[in-house]
C-alpha cells in the first residue's frame, strides 16, 4: 500500500512559475511547509478558514504519501490594525488578540484542521526580526529614514517574481510606504517598512539593539520562518491576497538575509465570496463558521462544503449552496453507514435524483477491483494539484458501486472490512467520511 501511494508523485500549480510542477522536496522524504497564519486583531471569517483548510489538506496529503512534514503556522499579533483597535477600545495587546487566538484554535479543532503544538507569534519573534534588520542594514539593502527602517526592493534582483511584477514600471523617484498593510489588489511601487521606530508613549514597543520600536508586518513572517524552519523551506502557502506585496516581501527579506532560496513552490488559495459578492463589513455579508453552524451545518459539513470546490477557484457561498452541500454530505454518509452496517440506505426525498446513482451488479472480481481502486483513484486526483472535488467524486462513485455489490450479495465480511479500511485511510486527509 505505501509503495502504491509513493508512486503518485504530486504536481502543484506554482504561483511563481505560473505552471504545474512536479513536486520534489530539497530532502528526500521530508517537506518543510510554511502556512500563513491568522492576523489576530479580529476573528477569522469563513474565507480565512477555507485557506487554512486547503493548507491542512496539503499537509495531510503529503503525509498520506509518506512524507514527513515539518510545518509552521503563525500568529500575526503585532500590526497597525491591532494597535489602532487597542487604542480605540483601551485594551492591551493581549486583550485585543488573545480571544481571537483562542477562537482560532477552537474553530480549527472543530473543522478538523491540524495545528502544530507550537504556533510562533510575532510578539515572540522580535529578536529574530531585529537580527534580520541589522544584517540588511549592514548590507545596505535596508536604511534608516526618520526613525524607521525601510527595505529597498531594487537592491534585491529577483523582486516581484512570485506575483510576476513588471519592474520596468518602477518609479525613478524614491517612494516610501510606511503602513503595515494596504487594502486592495494594488502594488506599492517603492520602499516598504521593516521597523517602526516608536516613542515612549506608544503602547506597543520593545527596547532592542536598534532602538525602541516594533517590527513591521513585512519582517514578522520571515523572522518566524527563520526561527521555526530555518532559511530554506519547500512550500510557502497562503491566500491569493498574499500574492500582492506580502509574499514577495517575505521572499526578498529572507533571501537577502540568508543568500539562499526561501522556497521554490508557492501555493495560493482563492477567495470565498458570499452571494456573488466579496465579503466586507460595510456590506454586512461577512460570514463566519458559526453562521454556517446556525444554518444547521455541522463542522464536518462545513469542512465538506469548503472542499467541494477546487482551492484555486473562487467559492461562492449562498443559502442554496449550503443546503445543497448538506444534502450531498448526507447522501455520502448514508451510503457509508449502510456499507458499515450491511444494511440498506434510506432514500432521502430532499436529495435530488441525480445524486442517487445506479450501478450494474458487482461480482467478486469487481469488488476486489473497487477495493484496490480507492487509494489509486484518490491519489490520482489529489496529486493533480489537490483536486479535492475530483477525489470526493471518485470516492463517492466507488462507495456507490460497493454498496450496490453488497446489496446484490457478492461482498463478504473481509471485503467490507478492507474497503472500509481503505476509506478510513483516505479520510485521514478528507476528514469527513466517518464521525
C-alpha positions as CSV (number, residue, x, y, z in Angstrom):
1,X,0.0,0.0,0.0
2,X,2.7,2.5,1.0
3,X,4.6,1.8,-2.3
4,X,1.4,2.4,-4.3
5,X,0.9,5.8,-2.5
6,X,4.5,7.0,-3.2
7,X,4.1,6.1,-6.9
8,X,1.8,9.1,-7.1
9,X,4.2,12.0,-7.3
10,X,2.2,15.2,-6.6
11,X,2.0,18.0,-9.1
12,X,1.2,21.5,-7.8
13,X,0.4,24.8,-9.5
14,X,3.3,27.1,-8.6
15,X,2.2,30.7,-8.4
16,X,5.8,31.9,-9.0
17,X,6.4,30.0,-12.2
18,X,2.8,30.2,-13.3
19,X,2.6,26.5,-14.3
20,X,2.1,23.0,-12.8
21,X,5.3,21.5,-11.5
22,X,6.2,18.0,-10.2
23,X,7.0,18.4,-6.5
24,X,10.5,17.5,-5.5
25,X,11.5,18.4,-1.9
26,X,15.0,19.5,-1.0
27,X,15.5,16.4,1.2
28,X,14.1,13.1,0.1
29,X,11.1,12.1,2.2
30,X,10.9,15.4,4.2
31,X,8.8,18.5,3.4
32,X,9.3,21.9,5.1
33,X,6.0,23.7,4.8
34,X,5.1,27.3,5.9
35,X,1.4,28.2,6.0
36,X,0.5,31.8,6.5
37,X,-1.5,32.1,9.8
38,X,-4.1,34.5,11.0
39,X,-3.8,38.2,11.7
40,X,-5.5,38.1,15.1
41,X,-6.6,41.7,15.5
42,X,-10.1,40.3,14.6
43,X,-11.9,36.9,14.3
44,X,-11.2,34.8,11.3
45,X,-14.1,34.5,8.7
46,X,-15.1,31.6,6.6
47,X,-12.9,32.6,3.8
48,X,-9.9,32.6,6.1
49,X,-10.8,29.1,7.2
50,X,-11.0,28.0,3.6
51,X,-7.3,28.9,3.2
52,X,-6.4,27.1,6.4
53,X,-8.3,24.1,5.3
54,X,-6.5,23.9,1.9
55,X,-3.2,24.1,3.8
56,X,-4.4,21.4,6.2
57,X,-5.3,19.1,3.2
58,X,-1.9,19.8,1.6
59,X,-0.2,18.9,4.9
60,X,-2.2,15.7,5.4
61,X,-2.0,14.6,1.8
62,X,1.8,14.9,1.8
63,X,1.8,12.7,5.0
64,X,-0.5,10.3,3.3
65,X,2.0,9.9,0.5
66,X,4.6,9.0,3.1
67,X,6.5,12.3,3.6
68,X,7.5,13.6,7.0
69,X,6.1,17.2,7.1
70,X,7.7,19.9,9.2
71,X,5.2,22.7,9.3
72,X,4.8,26.1,10.8
73,X,1.8,28.3,11.0
74,X,2.0,31.7,12.8
75,X,0.0,34.3,14.7
76,X,0.4,37.8,13.4
77,X,-0.3,39.7,16.7
78,X,1.6,42.9,16.1
79,X,0.4,45.2,13.3
80,X,-1.2,48.6,12.6
81,X,-4.8,47.3,12.7
82,X,-4.3,45.6,16.1
83,X,-2.7,48.8,17.6
84,X,-5.4,51.0,16.1
85,X,-8.1,48.8,17.7
86,X,-6.4,48.6,21.2
87,X,-6.0,52.4,21.3
88,X,-9.6,52.9,20.3
89,X,-11.0,50.4,22.8
90,X,-8.5,51.0,25.6
91,X,-7.2,47.4,25.6
92,X,-3.8,45.8,26.0
93,X,-2.3,43.9,23.0
94,X,-3.1,40.6,24.6
95,X,-6.7,41.7,25.4
96,X,-7.0,42.6,21.7
97,X,-5.5,39.5,20.2
98,X,-5.9,36.8,22.9
99,X,-9.6,35.9,22.4
100,X,-9.1,35.7,18.7
101,X,-6.2,33.3,19.1
102,X,-8.3,31.1,21.3
103,X,-11.2,31.3,18.9
104,X,-9.0,30.2,16.0
105,X,-7.6,27.2,17.9
106,X,-11.1,26.2,18.9
107,X,-12.7,26.5,15.4
108,X,-9.7,24.8,13.8
109,X,-10.2,21.8,16.1
110,X,-13.9,21.8,15.2
111,X,-13.2,21.8,11.5
112,X,-10.5,19.1,11.8
113,X,-7.7,21.5,10.8
114,X,-4.4,20.3,12.3
115,X,-2.3,22.8,14.1
116,X,1.3,22.2,15.3
117,X,1.9,22.0,19.0
118,X,3.7,25.4,18.9
119,X,2.3,28.4,17.0
120,X,5.0,31.1,16.7
121,X,3.9,34.6,17.4
122,X,5.2,37.9,16.1
123,X,5.5,39.1,19.7
124,X,7.8,36.2,20.4
125,X,10.0,36.8,17.4
126,X,11.1,40.4,17.9
127,X,14.8,39.4,18.5
128,X,14.8,37.3,15.2
129,X,13.3,40.3,13.4
130,X,16.0,42.6,14.8
131,X,18.7,40.2,13.7
132,X,17.4,40.2,10.1
133,X,17.1,44.0,10.1
134,X,20.6,44.5,11.4
135,X,22.0,42.3,8.7
136,X,20.1,44.1,6.0
137,X,21.3,47.5,7.3
138,X,24.9,46.3,7.1
139,X,24.4,45.1,3.6
140,X,22.9,48.4,2.5
141,X,19.6,46.7,1.4
142,X,17.8,48.5,4.2
143,X,18.2,52.0,5.5
144,X,17.0,54.4,8.2
145,X,14.7,57.3,7.5
146,X,13.1,59.5,10.1
147,X,13.3,56.8,12.8
148,X,12.0,53.9,10.7
149,X,13.8,51.3,8.7
150,X,12.9,50.6,5.1
151,X,13.8,47.9,2.5
152,X,14.9,48.9,-1.0
153,X,13.5,46.4,-3.4
154,X,15.8,47.5,-6.2
155,X,18.7,46.0,-4.1
156,X,17.2,42.6,-4.4
157,X,17.4,41.4,-8.1
158,X,14.5,38.9,-8.1
159,X,11.9,41.2,-6.5
160,X,8.3,40.7,-7.6
161,X,8.7,37.2,-9.1
162,X,6.1,35.5,-7.0
163,X,3.5,37.9,-8.3
164,X,5.1,38.4,-11.7
165,X,5.6,42.2,-11.3
166,X,6.8,44.3,-14.2
167,X,9.8,46.0,-12.7
168,X,10.2,48.3,-15.8
169,X,7.3,50.3,-14.2
170,X,9.3,51.0,-11.1
171,X,9.4,54.8,-10.4
172,X,12.7,56.6,-10.7
173,X,11.9,58.8,-7.7
174,X,12.2,57.1,-4.3
175,X,8.8,56.5,-2.6
176,X,8.3,55.0,0.8
177,X,5.4,53.1,2.2
178,X,5.1,53.3,6.0
179,X,2.0,51.3,6.8
180,X,2.0,47.6,7.6
181,X,-0.8,46.7,5.2
182,X,-2.7,48.4,2.4
183,X,-6.2,47.4,1.2
184,X,-7.0,46.0,-2.2
185,X,-5.1,44.5,-5.1
186,X,-2.5,47.1,-5.6
187,X,1.2,47.3,-5.7
188,X,3.2,49.8,-3.7
189,X,5.9,50.7,-6.1
190,X,8.5,51.8,-3.7
191,X,10.4,51.0,-0.5
192,X,8.5,49.2,2.3
193,X,8.8,49.4,6.0
194,X,10.7,46.9,8.2
195,X,10.8,48.7,11.6
196,X,8.5,51.2,13.2
197,X,10.5,53.5,15.5
198,X,8.4,54.5,18.4
199,X,8.3,56.9,21.3
200,X,7.8,56.2,25.0
201,X,4.1,57.0,24.6
202,X,3.5,54.2,22.1
203,X,1.5,51.3,23.7
204,X,3.3,48.5,21.8
205,X,7.1,48.7,21.5
206,X,10.3,46.9,22.5
207,X,13.7,48.2,23.7
208,X,16.2,46.5,21.3
209,X,19.7,46.8,19.9
210,X,18.4,49.0,17.1
211,X,16.4,51.2,19.4
212,X,12.8,51.4,20.7
213,X,10.2,50.2,18.3
214,X,8.4,47.3,16.8
215,X,8.9,45.1,13.7
216,X,6.7,45.8,10.8
217,X,4.3,43.1,9.4
218,X,6.6,42.6,6.4
219,X,9.5,41.2,8.5
220,X,7.4,39.2,11.0
221,X,6.8,36.1,8.9
222,X,10.5,35.9,7.8
223,X,11.5,36.1,11.4
224,X,9.1,33.3,12.4
225,X,10.1,31.2,9.4
226,X,13.7,31.6,10.3
227,X,13.1,30.7,14.0
228,X,11.0,27.6,13.3
229,X,12.0,26.1,9.9
230,X,15.3,27.8,9.0
231,X,16.1,29.9,5.9
232,X,15.2,27.2,3.4
233,X,11.8,25.6,3.1
234,X,10.0,23.6,0.3
235,X,6.5,25.1,0.1
236,X,5.1,28.6,1.1
237,X,1.4,28.9,1.1
238,X,-1.4,31.4,1.8
239,X,-4.5,33.1,0.4
240,X,-4.5,34.7,-3.0
241,X,-4.4,38.2,-1.5
242,X,-0.9,37.5,-0.2
243,X,0.4,37.4,-3.8
244,X,0.0,41.2,-3.7
245,X,3.1,42.5,-1.8
246,X,3.2,40.3,1.2
247,X,4.8,37.1,-0.1
248,X,7.3,38.9,-2.4
249,X,8.2,41.0,0.6
250,X,8.8,37.8,2.7
251,X,10.9,36.3,0.0
252,X,13.0,39.4,-0.7
253,X,13.7,39.9,3.1
254,X,14.7,36.3,3.9
255,X,16.7,35.6,0.7
256,X,18.6,38.9,1.1
257,X,19.4,37.9,4.7
258,X,20.4,34.3,4.0
259,X,21.6,34.3,0.4
260,X,19.6,31.1,-0.1
261,X,16.3,30.4,-1.9
262,X,13.5,30.6,0.5
263,X,11.1,28.3,-1.3
264,X,10.6,27.1,-4.9
265,X,6.9,26.2,-4.5
266,X,4.3,28.9,-3.8
267,X,0.7,27.8,-3.5
268,X,-2.2,30.1,-3.0
269,X,-5.9,29.6,-2.3
270,X,-8.7,31.7,-3.9
271,X,-11.3,33.8,-2.1
272,X,-14.6,32.7,-0.7
273,X,-17.4,35.1,-1.7
274,X,-21.0,35.4,-0.4
275,X,-24.0,35.5,-2.7
276,X,-21.7,36.6,-5.6
277,X,-20.0,39.4,-3.7
278,X,-16.8,39.9,-1.8
279,X,-17.2,39.8,1.9
280,X,-16.9,43.2,3.7
281,X,-18.0,44.7,6.9
282,X,-19.6,47.6,5.1
283,X,-21.8,45.3,3.1
284,X,-22.7,43.3,6.3
285,X,-22.1,40.0,4.5
286,X,-19.1,38.7,6.4
287,X,-19.7,35.0,7.1
288,X,-18.1,33.1,10.0
289,X,-18.2,29.3,10.7
290,X,-20.6,30.0,13.5
291,X,-23.0,31.4,10.9
292,X,-22.9,28.1,8.9
293,X,-23.5,26.2,12.2
294,X,-26.5,28.4,12.9
295,X,-27.8,27.5,9.5
296,X,-27.8,23.9,10.6
297,X,-24.5,22.7,9.3
298,X,-22.2,20.5,11.4
299,X,-18.4,21.3,11.4
300,X,-17.9,18.2,9.2
301,X,-20.5,19.6,6.7
302,X,-18.7,22.9,6.7
303,X,-15.4,21.1,6.0
304,X,-17.0,19.2,3.2
305,X,-18.5,22.3,1.7
306,X,-15.1,24.1,1.7
307,X,-13.5,21.1,-0.1
308,X,-16.1,20.7,-2.8
309,X,-14.6,23.5,-4.9
310,X,-11.1,23.4,-6.2
311,X,-8.9,25.5,-3.9
312,X,-7.7,27.7,-6.8
313,X,-11.3,28.6,-7.8
314,X,-13.5,31.1,-6.1
315,X,-16.1,29.5,-3.8
316,X,-19.5,31.3,-3.9
317,X,-21.4,30.5,-0.7
318,X,-25.1,31.1,-0.6
319,X,-28.0,29.6,1.4
320,X,-28.8,27.4,-1.6
321,X,-25.2,26.3,-1.8
322,X,-25.1,25.5,1.9
323,X,-28.3,23.4,1.7
324,X,-27.1,21.6,-1.4
325,X,-23.8,20.7,0.2
326,X,-25.5,19.5,3.4
327,X,-27.8,17.2,1.3
328,X,-24.8,15.9,-0.7
329,X,-22.9,15.2,2.5
330,X,-25.8,13.3,4.0
331,X,-26.1,11.1,0.8
332,X,-22.4,10.1,1.1
333,X,-22.6,9.4,4.8
334,X,-25.8,7.3,4.4
335,X,-24.1,5.2,1.8
336,X,-21.0,4.7,4.1
337,X,-23.2,3.9,7.1
338,X,-25.1,1.3,5.1
339,X,-21.8,-0.3,4.0
340,X,-20.5,-0.4,7.5
341,X,-23.7,-1.9,8.9
342,X,-24.5,-4.1,6.0
343,X,-28.0,-2.6,5.8
344,X,-29.9,-0.7,3.1
345,X,-29.7,3.0,2.9
346,X,-32.8,5.1,3.2
347,X,-33.9,7.2,0.3
348,X,-33.8,10.9,1.2
349,X,-36.6,12.8,-0.7
350,X,-34.7,16.1,-0.2
351,X,-31.7,14.8,-2.2
352,X,-32.0,15.4,-6.0
353,X,-32.4,12.2,-8.1
354,X,-29.1,12.8,-9.9
355,X,-27.3,12.1,-6.6
356,X,-28.8,8.6,-6.4
357,X,-26.7,6.8,-8.9
358,X,-27.4,3.3,-10.1
359,X,-24.6,0.8,-11.0
360,X,-24.5,-2.6,-12.5
361,X,-24.5,-5.5,-10.1
362,X,-21.0,-6.4,-8.9
363,X,-19.2,-9.7,-8.7
364,X,-16.3,-10.9,-6.6
365,X,-13.7,-9.8,-9.2
366,X,-15.2,-6.3,-9.5
367,X,-15.4,-6.0,-5.7
368,X,-11.7,-6.7,-5.3
369,X,-11.1,-4.1,-8.1
370,X,-13.1,-1.5,-6.2
371,X,-11.1,-2.1,-3.0
372,X,-7.8,-1.7,-4.9
373,X,-9.0,1.5,-6.7
374,X,-9.7,3.5,-3.6
375,X,-6.1,4.7,-3.0
376,X,-5.2,4.8,-6.7
377,X,-8.1,7.0,-7.8
378,X,-7.9,9.1,-4.7
379,X,-4.2,9.8,-5.2
380,X,-4.6,10.4,-8.9
381,X,-7.0,13.3,-8.2
382,X,-5.2,14.6,-5.2
383,X,-1.8,14.5,-6.9
384,X,-3.2,16.7,-9.6
385,X,-2.8,19.9,-7.6
386,X,-5.1,18.9,-4.8
387,X,-8.2,18.2,-6.8
388,X,-10.4,17.6,-3.8
389,X,-13.7,17.8,-5.8
390,X,-12.4,15.1,-8.1
391,X,-11.2,13.0,-5.2
392,X,-14.6,13.3,-3.5
393,X,-16.4,12.3,-6.6
394,X,-14.1,9.3,-7.1
395,X,-14.7,8.1,-3.6
396,X,-18.4,8.6,-3.8
397,X,-18.7,6.6,-7.1
398,X,-16.6,3.7,-5.6
399,X,-18.8,3.7,-2.4
400,X,-22.0,3.6,-4.5
401,X,-20.6,0.7,-6.6
402,X,-19.5,-1.2,-3.5
403,X,-22.9,-0.6,-1.8
404,X,-24.7,-1.9,-5.0
405,X,-22.4,-5.0,-5.0
406,X,-23.1,-5.5,-1.3
407,X,-26.9,-5.3,-1.8
408,X,-26.5,-7.9,-4.6
409,X,-24.9,-10.3,-2.1
410,X,-21.4,-10.5,-3.7
411,X,-19.5,-8.8,-0.8
412,X,-18.1,-10.9,2.0
413,X,-17.2,-9.6,5.5
414,X,-13.5,-9.5,4.8
415,X,-14.0,-7.4,1.7
416,X,-16.2,-5.0,3.5
417,X,-13.6,-4.7,6.2
418,X,-10.8,-3.9,3.7
419,X,-12.9,-1.5,1.8
420,X,-13.7,0.5,4.9
421,X,-10.1,0.4,5.9
422,X,-9.2,1.9,2.6
423,X,-11.7,4.7,3.1
424,X,-10.5,5.3,6.6
425,X,-7.0,5.8,5.2
426,X,-8.0,8.5,2.7
427,X,-10.2,10.0,5.4
428,X,-7.1,11.0,7.3
429,X,-6.9,13.6,4.5
430,X,-10.5,14.3,3.7
431,X,-11.7,14.3,7.3
432,X,-15.5,13.9,6.8
433,X,-16.2,10.4,5.7
434,X,-16.6,9.0,9.2
435,X,-17.6,10.5,12.5
